[in-house]
Amino acid sequence: MVKMTKTRQLLIDSFIHSLEEEKKIWKKTWKLVHPVNAISRYQYKGLNRFLLSYIAEARGYVDQRWITYLQIKQNNWELKNAKGQGVPIEYWSPYDVQEKKKVTLSEAKEIMKEDKERIKFIANTYIVFNASLVEGIPKYEIEEKQVKQENIMDFFKNYLETEGIILNHGGNSACYIPTLDKIKMPLFDNFDSEFDYYDTLAHEIGHSTGHEKRLNRNLTGCFGSESYAKEELRAEISSAFLNAELNLPVSEERINNNKAYVQHWISILEKEPNELFKAIQDAEKISEYVLEKGDYLYRWK
């Protein structure tokens, strides 16, 4: 089992709390820009990205820059009214157990070619503060995304055509059928808005990446089963990642729907807290896969 760091404990507690309130706050957070380090401009990834976006929404931070106390002092800025506002993020470093020292990722890869047991990864925790709590820091300028709404369907169609996935419209339900490698969607006009349609399609596209010829996840679970609920969690989070990249707004109804899964997710995460972190990692792989196969970076980024 992966070590339960402060970062992971805070995330799992916050996530379960939102589920108990039947609010999918993680959906709402992704309308914001990616959290970045205020100095290096590094975009946080994985669990750190998820946690910082989540905290920003929960606390009402508009500024998506984050900074360590040391970085604040190095720039002669001051931290104001920040008691209890620090957020632990984790960074995993490769460690050479033979030489008893940290090594770079490239060095670790070379060592592991000869002896995989020589390298282990150790977690380092850093406390970061939202830049809105820092006096003296330059004013935050929101960088508007330039993805045009008319390109969104073209992007989805490009992914579906590249992967050879059939898209059929009609009926009252949305689903992905692995045996046929097909997505079924209600008619476009049956959705409350075009964004609800895109969000639903992104969710089903997330499922499609689980096919054995793509990322090869377990898609055999039936409705109500634990494996089904785990796959739904991955599709939910991956669609949130895609919404963020495509700058898609999500309605309150879409944020709080599918409540049938909520209690099942709570029971799974209370029993297997690491399942959330596995789901986030898989969701990143899903969104990156779809963006690559849909040729997003080259066409519209």
Contacts in CASP RR format, 6 or more apart in sequence:
PFRMAT RR
TARGET T0000
AUTHOR 0000-0000-0000
METHOD contacts of the structure
MODEL  1
MVKMTKTRQLLIDSFIHSLEEEKKIWKKTWKLVHPVNAISRYQYKGLNRF
LLSYIAEARGYVDQRWITYLQIKQNNWELKNAKGQGVPIEYWSPYDVQEK
KKVTLSEAKEIMKEDKERIKFIANTYIVFNASLVEGIPKYEIEEKQVKQE
NIMDFFKNYLETEGIILNHGGNSACYIPTLDKIKMPLFDNFDSEFDYYDT
LAHEIGHSTGHEKRLNRNLTGCFGSESYAKEELRAEISSAFLNAELNLPV
SEERINNNKAYVQHWISILEKEPNELFKAIQDAEKISEYVLEKGDYLYRW
K
1 274 0 8 1.000
2 8 0 8 1.000
2 274 0 8 1.000
2 277 0 8 1.000
3 123 0 8 1.000
4 273 0 8 1.000
5 88 0 8 1.000
5 90 0 8 1.000
5 123 0 8 1.000
5 125 0 8 1.000
6 88 0 8 1.000
6 90 0 8 1.000
6 125 0 8 1.000
7 47 0 8 1.000
7 48 0 8 1.000
7 51 0 8 1.000
7 88 0 8 1.000
7 89 0 8 1.000
7 90 0 8 1.000
7 125 0 8 1.000
8 47 0 8 1.000
8 90 0 8 1.000
8 273 0 8 1.000
8 274 0 8 1.000
8 277 0 8 1.000
10 51 0 8 1.000
10 87 0 8 1.000
10 88 0 8 1.000
11 47 0 8 1.000
11 50 0 8 1.000
11 51 0 8 1.000
11 54 0 8 1.000
11 276 0 8 1.000
11 277 0 8 1.000
12 269 0 8 1.000
12 273 0 8 1.000
12 276 0 8 1.000
14 51 0 8 1.000
14 54 0 8 1.000
14 55 0 8 1.000
14 58 0 8 1.000
15 26 0 8 1.000
15 54 0 8 1.000
15 269 0 8 1.000
15 276 0 8 1.000
16 266 0 8 1.000
16 269 0 8 1.000
16 270 0 8 1.000
18 24 0 8 1.000
18 25 0 8 1.000
18 26 0 8 1.000
19 262 0 8 1.000
19 265 0 8 1.000
19 266 0 8 1.000
19 269 0 8 1.000
20 266 0 8 1.000
22 256 0 8 1.000
22 259 0 8 1.000
22 262 0 8 1.000
23 255 0 8 1.000
23 256 0 8 1.000
24 236 0 8 1.000
24 255 0 8 1.000
24 256 0 8 1.000
25 54 0 8 1.000
25 57 0 8 1.000
25 58 0 8 1.000
25 255 0 8 1.000
26 50 0 8 1.000
26 53 0 8 1.000
26 54 0 8 1.000
26 236 0 8 1.000
26 237 0 8 1.000
26 240 0 8 1.000
27 236 0 8 1.000
27 240 0 8 1.000
27 243 0 8 1.000
27 250 0 8 1.000
27 254 0 8 1.000
27 255 0 8 1.000
28 57 0 8 1.000
28 250 0 8 1.000
28 255 0 8 1.000
29 53 0 8 1.000
29 54 0 8 1.000
29 56 0 8 1.000
29 57 0 8 1.000
29 240 0 8 1.000
30 53 0 8 1.000
30 240 0 8 1.000
30 241 0 8 1.000
30 243 0 8 1.000
30 244 0 8 1.000
30 250 0 8 1.000
31 243 0 8 1.000
31 244 0 8 1.000
31 247 0 8 1.000
31 248 0 8 1.000
31 249 0 8 1.000
31 250 0 8 1.000
32 53 0 8 1.000
32 56 0 8 1.000
32 57 0 8 1.000
32 64 0 8 1.000
32 244 0 8 1.000
33 64 0 8 1.000
33 142 0 8 1.000
33 143 0 8 1.000
33 145 0 8 1.000
34 43 0 8 1.000
34 44 0 8 1.000
34 49 0 8 1.000
34 53 0 8 1.000
34 64 0 8 1.000
34 244 0 8 1.000
35 43 0 8 1.000
35 44 0 8 1.000
35 48 0 8 1.000
35 49 0 8 1.000
35 52 0 8 1.000
35 53 0 8 1.000
35 56 0 8 1.000
35 64 0 8 1.000
35 65 0 8 1.000
35 66 0 8 1.000
36 42 0 8 1.000
36 43 0 8 1.000
36 44 0 8 1.000
36 64 0 8 1.000
36 65 0 8 1.000
36 66 0 8 1.000
37 44 0 8 1.000
37 65 0 8 1.000
37 66 0 8 1.000
37 67 0 8 1.000
37 71 0 8 1.000
37 128 0 8 1.000
38 65 0 8 1.000
38 66 0 8 1.000
38 67 0 8 1.000
38 71 0 8 1.000
38 131 0 8 1.000
38 134 0 8 1.000
38 137 0 8 1.000
39 67 0 8 1.000
39 71 0 8 1.000
39 75 0 8 1.000
43 49 0 8 1.000
44 52 0 8 1.000
44 66 0 8 1.000
44 89 0 8 1.000
45 284 0 8 1.000
46 280 0 8 1.000
46 281 0 8 1.000
46 284 0 8 1.000
47 90 0 8 1.000
47 277 0 8 1.000
47 280 0 8 1.000
48 89 0 8 1.000
48 90 0 8 1.000
50 237 0 8 1.000
50 280 0 8 1.000
51 87 0 8 1.000
51 89 0 8 1.000
52 64 0 8 1.000
52 66 0 8 1.000
52 87 0 8 1.000
52 89 0 8 1.000
52 128 0 8 1.000
53 64 0 8 1.000
55 61 0 8 1.000
55 87 0 8 1.000
55 130 0 8 1.000
56 62 0 8 1.000
56 64 0 8 1.000
56 130 0 8 1.000
59 85 0 8 1.000
59 130 0 8 1.000
61 130 0 8 1.000
61 132 0 8 1.000
62 132 0 8 1.000
62 140 0 8 1.000
62 142 0 8 1.000
63 130 0 8 1.000
63 131 0 8 1.000
63 132 0 8 1.000
63 140 0 8 1.000
64 140 0 8 1.000
65 130 0 8 1.000
65 131 0 8 1.000
65 137 0 8 1.000
65 140 0 8 1.000
66 87 0 8 1.000
66 89 0 8 1.000
66 128 0 8 1.000
66 129 0 8 1.000
66 130 0 8 1.000
66 131 0 8 1.000
67 128 0 8 1.000
67 129 0 8 1.000
67 131 0 8 1.000
67 134 0 8 1.000
67 137 0 8 1.000
68 126 0 8 1.000
68 127 0 8 1.000
68 128 0 8 1.000
68 129 0 8 1.000
69 79 0 8 1.000
69 127 0 8 1.000
69 129 0 8 1.000
72 78 0 8 1.000
72 79 0 8 1.000
72 129 0 8 1.000
72 134 0 8 1.000
75 137 0 8 1.000
77 134 0 8 1.000
77 135 0 8 1.000
77 136 0 8 1.000
77 137 0 8 1.000
78 134 0 8 1.000
78 135 0 8 1.000
78 136 0 8 1.000
79 129 0 8 1.000
79 133 0 8 1.000
79 134 0 8 1.000
79 135 0 8 1.000
80 133 0 8 1.000
80 134 0 8 1.000
80 135 0 8 1.000
81 133 0 8 1.000
82 129 0 8 1.000
82 133 0 8 1.000
85 129 0 8 1.000
85 130 0 8 1.000
85 133 0 8 1.000
86 127 0 8 1.000
86 128 0 8 1.000
86 129 0 8 1.000
87 127 0 8 1.000
87 128 0 8 1.000
87 129 0 8 1.000
87 130 0 8 1.000
88 125 0 8 1.000
88 126 0 8 1.000
88 127 0 8 1.000
89 125 0 8 1.000
89 126 0 8 1.000
89 127 0 8 1.000
89 128 0 8 1.000
90 123 0 8 1.000
90 124 0 8 1.000
90 125 0 8 1.000
90 126 0 8 1.000
91 123 0 8 1.000
91 124 0 8 1.000
91 125 0 8 1.000
91 126 0 8 1.000
92 121 0 8 1.000
92 122 0 8 1.000
92 123 0 8 1.000
92 124 0 8 1.000
93 102 0 8 1.000
93 121 0 8 1.000
93 122 0 8 1.000
93 124 0 8 1.000
94 102 0 8 1.000
94 103 0 8 1.000
94 104 0 8 1.000
94 105 0 8 1.000
94 107 0 8 1.000
94 108 0 8 1.000
94 119 0 8 1.000
94 120 0 8 1.000
94 121 0 8 1.000
95 101 0 8 1.000
95 102 0 8 1.000
95 103 0 8 1.000
95 119 0 8 1.000
95 120 0 8 1.000
95 121 0 8 1.000
95 122 0 8 1.000
96 102 0 8 1.000
96 103 0 8 1.000
96 107 0 8 1.000
96 108 0 8 1.000
96 111 0 8 1.000
96 118 0 8 1.000
96 119 0 8 1.000
97 117 0 8 1.000
97 118 0 8 1.000
97 119 0 8 1.000
97 120 0 8 1.000
98 118 0 8 1.000
102 122 0 8 1.000
103 111 0 8 1.000
103 119 0 8 1.000
108 119 0 8 1.000
111 118 0 8 1.000
111 119 0 8 1.000
112 118 0 8 1.000
112 119 0 8 1.000
131 137 0 8 1.000
131 140 0 8 1.000
132 140 0 8 1.000
145 247 0 8 1.000
147 245 0 8 1.000
147 246 0 8 1.000
147 247 0 8 1.000
147 300 0 8 1.000
148 300 0 8 1.000
149 194 0 8 1.000
151 299 0 8 1.000
151 300 0 8 1.000
152 198 0 8 1.000
152 246 0 8 1.000
152 248 0 8 1.000
153 198 0 8 1.000
155 246 0 8 1.000
155 294 0 8 1.000
155 295 0 8 1.000
155 296 0 8 1.000
155 299 0 8 1.000
155 300 0 8 1.000
156 198 0 8 1.000
156 201 0 8 1.000
156 202 0 8 1.000
156 205 0 8 1.000
157 167 0 8 1.000
158 294 0 8 1.000
158 295 0 8 1.000
158 299 0 8 1.000
159 165 0 8 1.000
159 205 0 8 1.000
159 290 0 8 1.000
159 293 0 8 1.000
159 294 0 8 1.000
160 166 0 8 1.000
160 167 0 8 1.000
160 183 0 8 1.000
160 205 0 8 1.000
162 293 0 8 1.000
162 294 0 8 1.000
162 295 0 8 1.000
163 208 0 8 1.000
163 214 0 8 1.000
163 293 0 8 1.000
164 181 0 8 1.000
165 181 0 8 1.000
165 182 0 8 1.000
165 183 0 8 1.000
165 205 0 8 1.000
165 208 0 8 1.000
166 180 0 8 1.000
166 181 0 8 1.000
166 182 0 8 1.000
166 183 0 8 1.000
167 182 0 8 1.000
167 183 0 8 1.000
167 185 0 8 1.000
168 182 0 8 1.000
168 183 0 8 1.000
168 184 0 8 1.000
168 185 0 8 1.000
169 184 0 8 1.000
169 185 0 8 1.000
169 186 0 8 1.000
169 187 0 8 1.000
169 188 0 8 1.000
170 184 0 8 1.000
170 185 0 8 1.000
170 186 0 8 1.000
170 187 0 8 1.000
171 184 0 8 1.000
171 186 0 8 1.000
171 187 0 8 1.000
172 186 0 8 1.000
172 190 0 8 1.000
173 184 0 8 1.000
173 186 0 8 1.000
174 183 0 8 1.000
174 184 0 8 1.000
174 185 0 8 1.000
174 186 0 8 1.000
174 200 0 8 1.000
174 201 0 8 1.000
174 203 0 8 1.000
174 204 0 8 1.000
175 183 0 8 1.000
175 184 0 8 1.000
175 204 0 8 1.000
175 207 0 8 1.000
176 182 0 8 1.000
176 183 0 8 1.000
176 184 0 8 1.000
176 204 0 8 1.000
176 205 0 8 1.000
176 206 0 8 1.000
176 207 0 8 1.000
176 208 0 8 1.000
176 219 0 8 1.000
177 183 0 8 1.000
177 184 0 8 1.000
178 207 0 8 1.000
178 210 0 8 1.000
178 211 0 8 1.000
178 219 0 8 1.000
181 208 0 8 1.000
181 211 0 8 1.000
183 201 0 8 1.000
183 204 0 8 1.000
183 205 0 8 1.000
183 208 0 8 1.000
185 197 0 8 1.000
185 200 0 8 1.000
185 201 0 8 1.000
185 204 0 8 1.000
188 194 0 8 1.000
188 197 0 8 1.000
191 197 0 8 1.000
191 200 0 8 1.000
192 251 0 8 1.000
192 253 0 8 1.000
193 251 0 8 1.000
195 248 0 8 1.000
195 249 0 8 1.000
195 250 0 8 1.000
195 251 0 8 1.000
195 254 0 8 1.000
196 251 0 8 1.000
196 253 0 8 1.000
196 254 0 8 1.000
198 246 0 8 1.000
198 248 0 8 1.000
199 239 0 8 1.000
199 243 0 8 1.000
199 248 0 8 1.000
199 250 0 8 1.000
199 254 0 8 1.000
200 254 0 8 1.000
202 238 0 8 1.000
202 239 0 8 1.000
202 242 0 8 1.000
202 243 0 8 1.000
202 246 0 8 1.000
202 248 0 8 1.000
203 235 0 8 1.000
203 236 0 8 1.000
203 238 0 8 1.000
203 239 0 8 1.000
204 235 0 8 1.000
205 239 0 8 1.000
205 242 0 8 1.000
205 290 0 8 1.000
206 234 0 8 1.000
206 235 0 8 1.000
206 238 0 8 1.000
206 239 0 8 1.000
206 286 0 8 1.000
206 290 0 8 1.000
207 219 0 8 1.000
207 231 0 8 1.000
207 235 0 8 1.000
208 214 0 8 1.000
209 215 0 8 1.000
209 217 0 8 1.000
209 238 0 8 1.000
209 285 0 8 1.000
209 286 0 8 1.000
209 289 0 8 1.000
209 290 0 8 1.000
210 216 0 8 1.000
210 217 0 8 1.000
210 219 0 8 1.000
210 286 0 8 1.000
211 219 0 8 1.000
214 289 0 8 1.000
215 282 0 8 1.000
215 285 0 8 1.000
215 286 0 8 1.000
215 289 0 8 1.000
217 231 0 8 1.000
217 234 0 8 1.000
217 282 0 8 1.000
218 227 0 8 1.000
218 231 0 8 1.000
219 231 0 8 1.000
220 227 0 8 1.000
221 227 0 8 1.000
221 228 0 8 1.000
221 231 0 8 1.000
222 228 0 8 1.000
224 264 0 8 1.000
226 264 0 8 1.000
226 268 0 8 1.000
229 261 0 8 1.000
229 264 0 8 1.000
229 265 0 8 1.000
229 268 0 8 1.000
230 268 0 8 1.000
230 275 0 8 1.000
230 279 0 8 1.000
232 258 0 8 1.000
232 261 0 8 1.000
233 261 0 8 1.000
233 265 0 8 1.000
233 275 0 8 1.000
233 276 0 8 1.000
233 279 0 8 1.000
234 279 0 8 1.000
234 282 0 8 1.000
234 283 0 8 1.000
234 286 0 8 1.000
235 286 0 8 1.000
236 258 0 8 1.000
237 279 0 8 1.000
237 280 0 8 1.000
237 283 0 8 1.000
238 282 0 8 1.000
238 283 0 8 1.000
238 284 0 8 1.000
238 286 0 8 1.000
238 287 0 8 1.000
238 290 0 8 1.000
240 283 0 8 1.000
241 283 0 8 1.000
241 284 0 8 1.000
241 286 0 8 1.000
241 287 0 8 1.000
242 248 0 8 1.000
242 287 0 8 1.000
242 290 0 8 1.000
242 291 0 8 1.000
243 250 0 8 1.000
245 287 0 8 1.000
245 291 0 8 1.000
245 296 0 8 1.000
268 275 0 8 1.000
269 275 0 8 1.000
269 276 0 8 1.000
290 296 0 8 1.000
291 297 0 8 1.000
END
